[in-house]
């Protein structure tokens, strides 16, 4: 697959991702709650929360993206379908995919 090929499934996977900023909405990962509860009072507190979040989630997301990209490169639509269902389960909960 070249960079010029357009794959609608990959576009929908990207848009369905919880970290994709659609419109003026983007997930805050609970930051408002931490601030309201007084658990994040200083820039250092927020920095620690963001680092913890990135360490917990980016590694698994990177593996997911790598595997989905590999499936797209070889045209493995069955594997891409499995990845799409996995994203929906993660975004909506296990009973909604």
Buried (B, 14 or more C-beta within 10 A) or exposed (E): EEEEEEEEBBEEBEEBBEEEEEEEEEEEBEBEEBBEEEEBEEEEBBEEBEEEEEEEEEEEBEEBBEBBEEBBEEEBEEBBEBBBEBBBEBEEEEEEE
